[in-house]
Amino acid sequence: MTLRVSISTRLGSYGTFAAISAVGIALLFALVFIQGGYLLTVMQLAMIYGVFCVGLNFFMGYTGQASFGQNAFAAIGGYGTAILCVQFGWEPVAALVASMAIASVASLVVGYPTLRLRGHYLAMATFALGLITYDLSVQWTSLTQGYMGYAGIPPLGIGRFVVEDERLKLVCLMAILLFSLWLSGRLRNSRFGRALRAISTSEAGAAALGIRISQYKLAAFVIAAVYASAAGSLFAHTVGFISPEVFGLQMVVVTFTMLYVGGVGTVLGPAIGAIIASLLPEIVRGAGRFQDIAYALALLVLLIYLPKGLSTLADLGKRRPAEQGGGN
């Protein structure tokens, strides 16, 4: 009886939180649509970073592994779609899918030896991967055009249907993010997702249950890379220009901030974190020259009082099983 009440209470509180989040995001989008301008661009980037964070959450949240090099696969997606569209005249969607395929192959080649490492060694190896990719994007000018970057990247579209209106871009990016979240939730609750969470809890225990640790880690790494590549391609088609700085160290810092603000290991956390962390600089912009301090203080308050992210607000309405009738 206690277990049944606890589960129903948990589902009820999470459903309430999801409903409140949906209403809040809907109101926010309505405001952005009405006001337009710069906020449209901010929200577009938030949707793109949200896709990136959903993939990062797959590897860090569900599987419990550290990766500081997912920006490398975002660079593959961004430059892949730029080169295929600008130099070879590919359709944007075809270039996006091809770049995702290239990123998946690259993640397989890199991940197979790298994922034998653990802990800090894995983090350092993935961080080196991001640095190497950034350096290649700067130095390999014949392919990437170096700091000059790629301009004239066409907007996302299929055939004659081209997404050029800024508001329509936001709608399309939001639809892609929602699909990413849906797919992430389905995978999390599947047998595959349960195996990943078992690895995150205890690799030794997961191995004792017959879970092939290395294969599942590699699969999660590839999925995260595909998400990152999609985000890189979406950035290229949305902005129309890319350069090495887009996929540099700042992307690592920003996406980690978003993931931890929203909630690592949760389904909605990456999207919530991406939206909040993108809008927060605009909220504190009124502080003038102290805006960086205000931004840092706001993040500290969030991490101190909600160390597991904003998604844990769903747990505030939970009552202990002992309060639900003394275990009867």
C-alpha positions as CSV (number, residue, x, y, z in Angstrom):
1,M,0.0,0.0,0.0
2,T,2.8,2.4,0.9
3,L,4.7,1.7,-2.3
4,R,1.6,2.2,-4.4
5,V,0.8,5.6,-2.7
6,S,4.5,6.6,-3.0
7,I,4.6,5.9,-6.7
8,S,1.3,7.6,-7.4
9,T,2.4,10.6,-5.5
10,R,5.6,10.8,-7.3
11,L,3.9,10.5,-10.7
12,G,1.4,13.1,-9.7
13,S,4.0,15.6,-8.6
14,Y,6.1,15.0,-11.7
15,G,3.0,15.4,-13.9
16,T,2.1,18.7,-12.1
17,F,5.7,19.9,-12.6
18,A,5.6,18.9,-16.3
19,A,2.2,20.7,-16.8
20,I,3.5,23.9,-15.0
21,S,6.7,23.8,-17.1
22,A,4.7,23.4,-20.3
23,V,2.4,26.3,-19.5
24,G,5.4,28.5,-18.5
25,I,7.2,27.6,-21.7
26,A,4.1,28.3,-23.8
27,L,3.7,31.7,-22.2
28,L,7.3,32.4,-22.8
29,F,7.0,31.5,-26.5
30,A,3.9,33.6,-26.8
31,L,5.8,36.6,-25.4
32,V,8.8,36.0,-27.7
33,F,6.5,35.7,-30.7
34,I,4.8,39.0,-29.9
35,Q,8.0,40.9,-29.1
36,G,10.2,39.3,-31.7
37,G,13.6,40.8,-32.4
38,Y,16.7,39.7,-30.5
39,L,14.7,37.4,-28.1
40,L,13.8,35.3,-31.1
41,T,17.5,34.6,-31.8
42,V,18.1,33.8,-28.1
43,M,15.3,31.3,-28.1
44,Q,16.4,29.7,-31.3
45,L,19.9,29.2,-29.9
46,A,18.3,27.8,-26.7
47,M,16.4,25.2,-28.8
48,I,19.7,24.2,-30.5
49,Y,21.6,24.0,-27.3
50,G,18.7,22.0,-25.9
51,V,19.2,19.3,-28.6
52,F,22.9,19.2,-27.8
53,C,22.2,18.9,-24.0
54,V,19.8,16.0,-24.6
55,G,22.6,14.0,-26.2
56,L,25.1,15.1,-23.6
57,N,22.6,14.0,-20.9
58,F,22.4,10.6,-22.5
59,F,26.1,9.9,-21.9
60,M,26.6,11.9,-18.7
61,G,23.2,11.6,-17.0
62,Y,21.9,8.2,-18.0
63,T,25.3,6.4,-18.3
64,G,27.1,8.4,-15.6
65,Q,30.2,9.0,-17.7
66,A,32.2,12.3,-18.2
67,S,32.7,13.8,-21.6
68,F,34.2,17.2,-22.3
69,G,34.6,16.7,-26.0
70,Q,31.0,16.6,-27.4
71,N,31.7,20.0,-29.1
72,A,34.0,18.0,-31.5
73,F,30.9,16.2,-32.9
74,A,29.0,19.5,-33.0
75,A,31.8,20.9,-35.2
76,I,31.6,17.8,-37.5
77,G,27.9,18.5,-37.9
78,G,28.3,22.2,-38.5
79,Y,31.2,22.1,-40.9
80,G,29.9,18.9,-42.6
81,T,26.6,20.5,-43.4
82,A,28.3,23.8,-44.4
83,I,30.7,22.2,-46.8
84,L,28.1,19.9,-48.4
85,C,25.6,22.7,-48.9
86,V,28.0,25.6,-49.9
87,Q,30.5,23.7,-51.9
88,F,28.5,20.8,-53.3
89,G,25.0,22.2,-53.4
90,W,23.4,19.5,-51.2
91,E,19.9,19.9,-49.8
92,P,20.1,21.1,-46.1
93,V,18.2,18.0,-44.7
94,A,20.4,15.6,-46.7
95,A,23.5,17.4,-45.5
96,L,22.3,17.3,-41.9
97,V,21.6,13.5,-42.1
98,A,25.0,12.9,-43.8
99,S,26.8,14.9,-41.1
100,M,25.1,12.9,-38.4
101,A,26.3,9.7,-40.1
102,I,29.8,11.0,-40.3
103,A,29.7,12.0,-36.6
104,S,28.4,8.5,-35.7
105,V,31.3,6.8,-37.5
106,A,33.8,9.2,-36.0
107,S,32.4,8.6,-32.5
108,L,32.7,4.8,-33.1
109,V,36.4,5.2,-34.1
110,V,37.2,7.5,-31.2
111,G,35.0,5.9,-28.6
112,Y,36.2,2.3,-29.0
113,P,39.7,3.0,-27.5
114,T,38.8,6.0,-25.4
115,L,35.9,4.5,-23.4
116,R,38.3,1.9,-22.0
117,L,39.4,4.8,-19.7
118,R,37.4,5.8,-16.6
119,G,36.9,8.8,-14.4
120,H,39.3,11.7,-14.7
121,Y,41.2,9.9,-17.5
122,L,38.1,9.6,-19.6
123,A,37.3,13.3,-19.0
124,M,40.8,14.4,-20.0
125,A,40.8,12.2,-23.1
126,T,37.4,13.6,-24.3
127,F,38.6,17.1,-23.5
128,A,41.7,16.6,-25.7
129,L,39.3,15.4,-28.5
130,G,37.5,18.7,-28.4
131,L,40.8,20.7,-28.4
132,I,42.2,18.7,-31.3
133,T,39.0,19.3,-33.3
134,Y,39.1,23.0,-32.6
135,D,42.7,23.2,-33.7
136,L,41.9,21.3,-36.9
137,S,39.1,23.7,-37.7
138,V,41.5,26.6,-37.3
139,Q,44.5,25.2,-39.1
140,W,42.9,23.1,-41.9
141,T,42.0,26.3,-43.9
142,S,41.6,24.4,-47.2
143,L,38.7,22.6,-45.8
144,T,37.3,24.8,-43.0
145,Q,38.5,28.3,-44.1
146,G,40.0,28.8,-40.7
147,Y,38.9,31.9,-38.7
148,M,37.2,33.2,-41.8
149,G,34.5,30.6,-41.4
150,Y,31.8,29.6,-43.7
151,A,29.1,32.1,-44.8
152,G,26.1,31.7,-47.0
153,I,24.9,28.5,-45.5
154,P,21.3,28.0,-46.6
155,P,18.4,27.8,-44.1
156,L,16.8,24.5,-43.2
157,G,14.3,23.3,-45.7
158,I,13.1,20.5,-48.0
159,G,12.8,21.1,-51.7
160,R,11.0,24.3,-52.3
161,F,9.9,24.6,-48.7
162,V,12.6,26.8,-47.0
163,V,12.4,28.0,-43.4
164,E,13.4,31.7,-43.8
165,D,11.0,33.4,-41.4
166,E,12.5,33.8,-37.9
167,R,9.4,32.8,-36.1
168,L,8.9,29.8,-38.3
169,K,12.5,28.9,-37.5
170,L,11.8,28.9,-33.8
171,V,8.7,26.7,-34.4
172,C,10.7,24.2,-36.3
173,L,13.6,24.1,-33.8
174,M,11.1,23.7,-31.0
175,A,9.5,20.7,-32.8
176,I,12.9,19.2,-33.3
177,L,13.7,19.6,-29.6
178,L,10.4,18.1,-28.5
179,F,11.1,15.1,-30.8
180,S,14.6,14.8,-29.3
181,L,13.1,14.8,-25.8
182,W,10.4,12.3,-26.7
183,L,13.0,9.9,-28.2
184,S,15.3,10.4,-25.1
185,G,12.4,9.5,-22.8
186,R,11.5,6.4,-24.8
187,L,15.0,5.2,-24.8
188,R,15.5,6.0,-21.1
189,N,12.5,3.8,-20.2
190,S,13.5,1.0,-22.5
191,R,15.6,-2.0,-21.7
192,F,18.6,-0.2,-23.2
193,G,18.0,2.8,-21.0
194,R,17.6,0.7,-17.9
195,A,20.9,-0.9,-18.7
196,L,22.6,2.5,-19.0
197,R,21.2,3.5,-15.6
198,A,22.4,0.3,-14.1
199,I,25.9,1.1,-15.4
200,S,25.6,4.6,-13.9
201,T,24.7,3.1,-10.5
202,S,27.4,0.4,-10.4
203,E,29.5,-1.0,-13.2
204,A,30.4,-4.0,-11.2
205,G,26.7,-4.7,-10.4
206,A,25.7,-4.2,-14.0
207,A,28.4,-6.6,-15.2
208,A,27.1,-9.2,-12.7
209,L,23.7,-8.9,-14.3
210,G,25.2,-9.7,-17.7
211,I,25.2,-6.2,-19.1
212,R,28.1,-5.7,-21.6
213,I,29.5,-2.5,-20.2
214,S,31.8,-1.5,-23.0
215,Q,29.1,-2.0,-25.7
216,Y,26.5,0.0,-23.9
217,K,28.9,2.8,-23.1
218,L,29.9,3.0,-26.8
219,A,26.3,3.0,-27.9
220,A,25.5,5.9,-25.5
221,F,28.6,7.8,-26.7
222,V,27.5,7.4,-30.4
223,I,23.9,8.6,-29.6
224,A,25.3,11.7,-27.8
225,A,27.6,12.3,-30.8
226,V,24.6,12.1,-33.2
227,Y,22.7,14.6,-31.1
228,A,25.7,17.0,-31.0
229,S,26.1,16.7,-34.7
230,A,22.5,17.6,-35.3
231,A,22.8,20.6,-33.0
232,G,25.9,21.8,-34.9
233,S,24.1,21.4,-38.3
234,L,21.0,23.2,-36.9
235,F,23.2,26.1,-35.7
236,A,24.8,26.4,-39.2
237,H,21.4,26.5,-41.0
238,T,19.8,28.8,-38.4
239,V,22.6,31.4,-38.3
240,G,24.0,31.0,-41.8
241,F,27.6,31.3,-40.6
242,I,30.0,29.2,-38.6
243,S,33.6,29.7,-37.4
244,P,35.9,27.7,-35.0
245,E,34.9,29.9,-32.0
246,V,31.3,28.5,-32.2
247,F,32.5,25.1,-31.3
248,G,35.3,26.0,-28.9
249,L,35.7,25.8,-25.1
250,Q,32.8,28.1,-24.5
251,M,30.4,25.6,-25.9
252,V,31.6,23.0,-23.3
253,V,31.2,25.5,-20.4
254,V,27.8,26.7,-21.6
255,T,26.3,23.2,-22.2
256,F,27.6,21.9,-18.9
257,T,25.9,24.9,-17.2
258,M,22.7,24.2,-19.0
259,L,22.7,20.5,-18.1
260,Y,23.4,21.0,-14.4
261,V,20.9,23.9,-14.1
262,G,18.2,21.7,-15.7
263,G,19.0,18.5,-14.0
264,V,21.5,15.7,-15.0
265,G,19.8,12.4,-15.7
266,T,16.3,13.7,-16.1
267,V,14.3,13.8,-19.3
268,L,13.1,17.4,-19.2
269,G,16.2,18.8,-17.5
270,P,18.3,19.5,-20.7
271,A,15.5,21.6,-22.3
272,I,14.7,23.5,-19.1
273,G,18.4,24.2,-18.4
274,A,19.0,25.3,-22.0
275,I,16.1,27.8,-21.9
276,I,16.9,29.2,-18.4
277,A,20.6,29.5,-19.0
278,S,20.0,31.2,-22.3
279,L,17.6,33.7,-20.9
280,L,19.4,34.4,-17.6
281,P,22.1,36.7,-19.2
282,E,19.3,38.8,-20.7
283,I,17.5,39.0,-17.4
284,V,20.6,40.2,-15.5
285,R,21.7,42.6,-18.4
286,G,20.1,45.5,-16.5
287,A,22.9,45.1,-13.9
288,G,25.2,46.8,-16.4
289,R,28.9,46.2,-15.7
290,F,27.9,43.9,-12.8
291,Q,25.9,41.6,-15.0
292,D,28.6,38.9,-15.0
293,I,28.6,38.9,-11.2
294,A,24.8,38.8,-11.1
295,Y,24.8,35.9,-13.6
296,A,27.3,34.0,-11.4
297,L,25.4,34.7,-8.3
298,A,22.1,33.5,-9.9
299,L,23.8,30.2,-10.9
300,L,25.3,29.8,-7.5
301,V,21.9,30.2,-5.8
302,L,20.4,27.6,-8.2
303,L,23.1,25.1,-7.6
304,I,23.1,25.6,-3.8
305,Y,19.3,25.3,-3.3
306,L,18.7,22.9,-6.2
307,P,21.9,20.9,-6.6
308,K,20.2,18.3,-8.8
309,G,18.7,20.9,-11.1
310,L,15.4,22.7,-11.7
311,S,13.7,19.3,-12.6
312,T,13.9,18.4,-8.9
313,L,11.2,21.0,-8.2
314,A,8.8,18.1,-9.0
315,D,9.9,16.5,-5.7
316,L,8.9,19.5,-3.5
317,G,5.3,18.4,-3.5
318,K,6.1,14.8,-2.4
319,R,5.2,13.6,1.0
320,R,7.1,10.9,2.8
321,P,5.5,7.4,2.7
322,A,5.3,7.6,6.5
323,E,3.0,10.6,6.2
324,Q,0.7,8.7,3.9
325,G,-1.0,6.6,6.6
326,G,1.9,5.1,8.5
327,G,2.7,2.3,6.0
328,N,-0.8,0.8,6.0
